[in-house]
Amino acid sequence: MTSELPVRRRTVIATGSAGAALTTFAGGAGTLGAAADDSESPRRRAGRRYFAHGVASGDPMPRQVVIWTRVTPTAAARPGSGRGPQVTVTWEVSTRRDFRRIQRRGAVVTSAARDHTVKVDVAGLKPARWYYYRFGFRGTHSRTGRFRTAPAAGARPRNLRFGVVSCTNWQAGWFAAYRGLARRDDLHAVLHLGDYLYEYGPGEYGYGSTDRDIRTHDPRHEMVSLSDYRRRHAQYKTDPDLQALHAKYPWIVTWDDHEVTNDQWQGGAENHQADEGDYHRRRARAHRAYDEWMPVRMSGSARLGDGTRLYRRLTFGRLAEISMLDLRSYRSAPVETALPSPVPSADAGVSDPRRTITSAAQLRWLKESLTRPQAFWKVIGNPVMISPVTFAQLPADLIGPINDVTGLLPDDGLPYNVDQWDGYTADRQRILAHIRDHHVQNALFVTGDIHSGWAAEVPYDVGTYPLSGAGAVEFVCTSVTSNNLKDITGTPAHTTSTAVEATILANNRHIKYLNFDDHGFSVLDLDAKRAQMDWFVIGDRADRQTSITYSRSFLTVAASNRVEETFVPLHRHRPGRSSGDARPVDGGAS
């Protein structure tokens, strides 16, 4: 295929102020990201060679956690090669970093049939505990990872704190955002909200307006085959900052579109052409590689081949329940607009009740999540933005009569980006009606995808907001590396983007914060009084040691469904200080 790609819909929303630079973190990834050196023992060097892709954990529950690694038993057993012997890998879990007290251990047989990956759902653990884990092969060990189990079902933890990231494009720069999170000692887990990797070949989607490759994808073409997807996952997991963050905390992940290909839906994708074969077979290969290479339960299990359902719930005592959505596998075909995004669409098809972004089954499941009484905060891990970003809004009670005559108007105004919930407004209205009818409190959507930072109230009726009120709050993290508006236009920050920001804010009063110029990560903290998100931004993505700077903070007070700025950022608690819930069992960072 040609290397000349159209401007992607996710690259056209962006601009805004990063705020005051109050706190800076710089330097490397610490001991977790250290590279091998000549002073290492032969056994340690062999361990790094056998376990070159690091370790990871995920989906923490009160008494079980998924742990993951990949072994390279021979030089020929490269990822995606389909070569290499069947081997046995051991694993150990301990409450001590020196592993003098083993809590659980076992052995797993792996082979080229699963690309020599190893994934274990470790059970029999205790709630709200830090554990260390490692893998063994031929008398050597992998690096040591750690994870924290979730609080018990009836527990009332003082707080929960999560790193929040999305959109990590290898070719667009270094993963400094992962470095910033890996240097923290105050998190319980990391939420990755989609686009863990990208499908493009070299020169197709890189750094800035010229798509320059800061690093080049392997394989050196768009990934289509199972081998391609396996090799790309393997490449990303050689990044030292990604390895450090996987080793430091358990991850809770979902996918968006690029884990398969751009703008995918149930029956196809924008970036899938006829000469690339059957789309469903391609998606099945991508999902297979994802299941092999990610520390995640699919269809409720860490076993391979038992299903591809990714939406699931994780409960953290009575303080929070996280419902992770899959908004790609089941969505209806996108509306065909006359003009490309971001020109507002007047196609009433975005409000067709027969179209769905979730599927009927997942929508029922999400409604159940929102009305379950166990958790105070109903956190929804949301791959694409649910808050409306629209123009020419009219009150909902006027839309019906007008459409009886014309049939032309979308329910929530003219949407800016029909790839998100704005392209499937009937599902959004069903969720908001459910929230209102069942008096749901503390629904919090935490979102990725659009390479920009947002804080918004999710209005019941965008045309009459604020009089009609809001049913939920949404916090959106920016991208780790993927291009935003200033990158695509090649203009300085706070220039071209400022006009876009002003237009969006003027037409969308429920949106309280935008940052369309920066890349980085967020930190989300929950307690019984409020939910707060801090945004951190990085410097130049092309600089491996670029700075990491605190930007802005917004919160929502419990039961308010309102967003307000706070000028008191979350502290990076030292072990043993006020955020004791996040302290490792031995009082030190791994």
N, C-alpha and C positions, 0 to 999 in steps of 0.2 A: 504494500500500500504506500501511497505517497507520504512524505514526511511533512507536507504542508497541511496543518489541521485548522479547522475553524476555531474562532475564539470560543472557549468553553463557557457554558452558562455560569459556572461557579466562579469565573474570574471577573465578572462584571459588576459585582456588588462590593463596593469598598470606598471608604474615606473616613476621617475622624481624628480626634485628638487622643493621644496616648496618655495625657495627664502628666503630672509631675513625676520626675524620676527621683524616688525617695530611697530605694534600697537596691543595691547592685550585688549580684552574685556572679563570680567569674571563676575561671580555673577549670581543671579537668574533672573527670567523673569520679575521682577518688580511687580507693582500693578496688571498688567493684568494677571499674572500667580499666584497670591497669593492664598494660600489654605485657607479654612475655619478654624477659630479658636474659642476657647471657649468664646471670648469676643464679638462675633457677636450676633446680635439680632436674636430672633427666626424667624422673617420674612425673614431676609437675609439667614439664614441657610435653611429655607424652599425653598427659591428661588434657592439656589445652588442645592438642592435635586431635585426639579422639572426640572431644566435646567442643569443637570449634564454634558452634552456634549458641553456646551459652545454655542457661537454664531459665525456666519461667514457671510461674504458678498463676492460678486463676480461679474464678468463680468460688470465692470463699463462702463456706457455710459453717454453722456452729461446730460441726463435728467432722467435716471433710473438706478437702481442697484438692484441686487438680494440680499436679506437677508435671513438668514437660522437659524433655531435652531431645537432642539428636546426636547419635553416635556415628562416627566415620571409622568403621573397622579396618578398612584398607584404603590405600590411595585411590584405587579405582572406584570406590563407593561414593562418588561425588553426588551431591543432591541432584535429583532428576535423571541420573544416569541409568537407573534400573539395574545397576550392577552391585555386587558385594554379597558376602555370605550372610546366612542367618546367624545371629549372635544373641547372647544373653547379657543384659545390662541389669545391674543391681541398683537399688535405691534405699536411702536411709532418711528418716526424719527424727529430729532430736530437739529437745528444749535447750540444748547447749551448742554453741558454735564449735566446740571441740569434739562433739559427737561422743562424749563419754557416757551419755545417758540416752540410749536409743529408744524412741517411743514406738516407731513402726519401721519395718524394713520388708523388702521383697525383691523379686526378680521378674524381669519382663523379657520375652523373646521378641526381637524385631528383625526386619529383613528389608530387602529392596522393595518388597510388595507394599510397604508403608513408608518408603523412602528413609528407612532406618530411624524414624522418629519413635519416641517413647512418651506415652501419656498415661498417667496413673491417677485414679481418683482415690486419694488416700483417706481412709475412714478411721473411726475410733479415736479421734482427737478431742481435745477439750475446748470449749467455747472461749472466745476472747483471749487467746494465747498467741504469743509469737513462737514460731518454730523455725528451725533451720533444716535444710534438706540438701542432699547431693546425690549424684549418681556415680556408679563405679563400673570400670571395664578393664580387664587385664591388669589388675593390681594398681590401677590409677583411679583418680577421682576427678569429677567435674569441679568447676568452681562451686562455692557454697551460695545457695540462695536462702531467702527467708520469706515467710508469709505469716499473716495473722488470720486466725479463724474469726468468723463473725460472732457477735454476742449471742447468748442463748435466747430462745424465743421470747421468754418473759422478762429479759433483762432491760434495764433502762440506762444505757450508756450516757455519760455526760455529754459527749459530742462524737461526731463522726467527721472525718476529714479525707477528702479524695482529691488526687490530681486529676485534671480533666484535659484531654488532648484529642485532636483529630487531624486528618489530612497531612500525612507525612510522605512527601514525595522525595525519593532518593536523589533524583536528578536536579531538583531545585535547591539543594543545599544540605548543610550539616544539621544534625538533630540536636541543636543546642537546647531546645526545650526539654528534651529527655534528660540532658545533663543537669538542668536546673532542678527538675523534680527528683532526680537520683541523689542530689546533694542534700535534700531535706530529710529530716528525721521525724516528722510529725504527721505522716499520712497513714491511713489504714489500707488504702488500695488506690488503684489508678483506673479511671474510666476512659476507655478509648471508644469514641463515638463514630468511627468509620473511616474508610480510606486509609487503612493501615499500610497499604502499598498501592502502587499505580501500575497500570498495564502497559504503558507506552514504551516504544523503542527509543533509542538515542535520538536527540534532536527534536522530538515530537512534543514534549511538554516539560520544559526545564525552568531555568532561572530567568525571570524577567521577560521583556518584550521580544527578545531574540531567541527565547527558549534555549539558552546556553546550558549545557550540561556541567554542573559543578562536579557531579559524579555520574558515571555512565551505567545504565541499567544492564544487568545480565539476566537472560540472554539479550543479545544486541538486536532485538526486534520485539514487536508487541507480543505479549504472552497470549497464547491460544491453546497450546497442548498441555497435557498434564505435566510433562517434563518442564515446560516453560513456567508454569505456576509454581512448581516445587523449587525451581532454581531461583525465582524471584523472591519467594519467601526466605530461602536460605541466604540470599544476598543481604536482605534487610537485617537479618539476624546476625550478621557479622559486624554491624555498626556497634562500636564500643559503648556509646551512650544509650542506645536501645538495650544492649545486653545488661548494662548497669541497672537500668530502671526495671527491667524484667526480674533481675536477681533481687532487687531491693524490696519490691512490693508485689502482691498479687494483682492481676489485671482483671477487669470486667469489660468485655469487648462486645461490640456488634459490628456488622459490616454496613457499608453504604454501597456505592456502585463500583468503585475502581477495584475492589477485590475480585470483580469479574471483568467489567468493562464499563466505560462511561455511559451514564444515563440509562442504565438497564431497567427493565420492567419485566413483568411476568413472561412476555412472549418475545422479547428482543432487546435491542439496545441501540443507541445512537452510534456507538463505536463498534458495531458488529456488522460486517459485510458478508455478502453471500459467499465470496471466495474463502471465507474463514470457517466454512462448514456449518453444521447445525448449531444454532444458538443454545439449545437446551443441553446438548452434549458438552459444549464449551462451559456452560455454567456448572454442570455436574463435575467437570474436572476442577474448576476453580474451587467449588465447595469441598471437594475431596482434599485438595491441597490445604485448604484452610483448616479443615478438621485435623489433618495430620500435623500441621505446623503451629497451631494456636492452642494455648492452655484454656480451653473452653469446653463446656458440655454442650453437645448438640443432640436434640431430642432427649435431653435429660441424662445423657451418658457421656463418658469419656471414651467409650469404645468407638471404633471406626465402623462406618457402614450401616449404622442403625437408624439413620434418619438425618435430615438437614434442617430441622426446626431450630432456629436460633433464638427466637423470642422466649424469654424466661424471666422468672422472679428470683431475687436474692433478698433475704430478710436480715436486718441488723437489729435484733431485739425489737423493742417497741418504739424505737426512735425513727427508723426508716425502713422502707421496702423499695428496692430498685427494680423497676420493670424495664428490661431492655427490649427495644422494638426491632423488628426487621421490616423495613419499609421499601424493600426492593423486590423480594421474591414473589410477592403476591399482587403488586400494584397493577392497575389497569394501564392500557396504552396511554401515553401522554397526549394531551390535546395538541393538535396541529395548529399553531398560531401563524397568522399571516406574516408577522414580523418577528425577528429573533429577540429573545430576552437580551436586555432588560426593558424593551419597549412594552408598556402595559398592554395586556391582552383583553380584548372585549369579547372573547369567545365564551358564551354561556355554558359550553360543555364542561368547564371546570367545576360546575355545580351540579352536573348530572348525577342523581342519586344512584344510578346503576354503576358508576365508576367508583373505585376504591383504591386507597393507598395502603390499607392494612390487610384486607380480606375480611370477610364477615366473621370468620373464626377468631382471628387475632383481635378484631374490634371487640367482640364479646369478652375475650380474655382481658383486654385492657380495661374495659368497664369493671370487670370483677376486681382487678388490681386496685382501681380507684375507690371501690366501696368496701374492700376488706378492712376490718376494724383493727387489725393487729398493729399497724404502724402509724406513727404521728405524721411523718412526711411521706407523701406518695411521690417518689422520684421516678421520672420516666426518662430513660436513656433513649434519646430521640435523634436518629441520624439526620433528619432534615427539619428545617424550621417550621414550627406550627403557628407562631404569631403571624397574623396577616401583615403583609407589606403591600399596600394597595393604594389606588388613586380613584378619585371621583366616587367616593363611597356615598351610598344613600341608606337611610334607615331600613331595617329589614321589613317593616310593615308596608313600605312603599315598593319594594322590589317585586313582590308577588303581583300586585295589580298591573305594574308596568309590563312584566313578562307575560301576563295574560294577553296583552296586546302585541308585544314585540318579540318576546322570547329571546331577547338579545343580551340581557345583563347578567353577569355573574353575581352570585348572592352577596359577596363581600367586597364589591368594587372591582376595579381593574387591577389584576394581580401583576406584580413585578417579575415573579419567578414561578412558573407553573411546575417546576420540578419538585417543589416542596409542597407542604400541605395546601398552599394557595391554589394548586392545580387540582385539588381533591376536596373541595370545601364541604361537601355533604358529610364526609367522615368527620371533619373537624366540628361541624355543627352537632353531629350525633354525640361526640365526646362532651362538648360543652353543655348540651342539653342534659346529658347524664349527670354531669357535675352539679348543675343547678337543681335538677329534680331530686337528687339524692343528698343534697346539702354537703357535698364533698368539700373538705377543708385541706389546705396545704398540698395541693397538686403542684409539682415543680417539674417542668420540662428542662432537661439539660441536653444541649444540642451541639452538633458539630456542623460540618459540610461546607459552609459558605465563606470560609477564609476571612472572617471578620468577627469582632466582638460585639455582642448585643445584650441588653437587659430590657425586658419588655413585660408588660401585663398582657395577658391573652383575653381580649374582650369578648363578652357575649355577643355584642352587636357593634362592629367597628364603626357603623354609620352614626350611632348615637352615643358612643363612648365620649366622655366618662360617665354620663348619666346612667347608662345601662350597666356599668360595672364590669368586672373581670372575673373569670372563673379559675384562673391559674396564673402562674408566673413562669417566664422562660429566661434562662441564662444561656448564652451561646458563646462557646470558646472559639478562638481564631485558629488558623492553621499552624502546624509546626513549621512547614516550609512552603506549601503550595501557594501559587501566585495570587495576589489580591489586585485591586484596581490600579494602584500606583505602579505595581510591577508590570502589568500588562501595557499600561500607557507610557511607561518610562518617564513619568513625571515625579517631581519631589513630593514627599509626604505633605499633607495638608494644603494641597494646591487644587488639582483637578477633583480630588475626592471631596473637598469641602462643599462644593456645589451639590453633589449627589447627596451628601449627608443632610444638608439643609432642606433639600426637596423632600426627602423621605420623612424627616422629622415634622415638617410642616403638614404633611398629609397623613401622618400616622401618630396621633397624640399619645397612643398607648406605648410607644417606643421611647424609652428613657435614656438609652445609652447606645452609641455606635462607635466603633473604632475600625475603620476600613483600611488602615494603612500598615498595621503591624502584624507580626507573627509571634507565636509564643505558646504559653500554656495558661491554664487557670487552676485555682485551688478552691474547692467547694467545702464549706464547713456547715454542719447542721447541729443545732441543739434544740432544746424545748422552747426557745423563745424566737429564734430566727434562723433563716438560711442565708449565708453570705458567700458571694463569689468574689475572689480577687483575680485580677488579670495581670499577667507578667508578660513583658515583651522582650524580644531579642534584638540585637543589632543586625549586622549584615549576615544573611544566611550563607554567604560564600566564605565566611571566616569561621574556621572550626572552633576558635576560642573566643567567639564574639561575646559581648556583654549580655547580661540578663538583668532586666530592670523592672521593678514594681511600677504598675501603671495606675489602675483604678480599682475601686471596690463598690459593689452594690449589694443590697440585702433586701429581703422581704420579711417583715414581721409575721409571726405565725397567725394564721387565720385572716390576714389582711388582704391578700391578693394584690398588694401594692408594692411597687419597687421604689426604693430611695437610695441615694448615694450615701455612703459612709466614708469618713476620712480616717478610720481606724482599721488598718489592714490586719489580717490574721497574722499572729506571731509565728515564727519558726521555733517552736518549743524545743528546748534542749531536753534530752532524756532525763527523767526525774523531776521535771518542772511541771507546770500546770496542766499540760495535756497528757496526763499519765496514762490514759487509755491507749495512746499510740506508742508507748515505750516498749522496746524489745525486752524479752524475758531476762536477759543478762545485763540490761542497762546500756548496751552499746549498739551502734549502728553496724550492720554487716558490711 
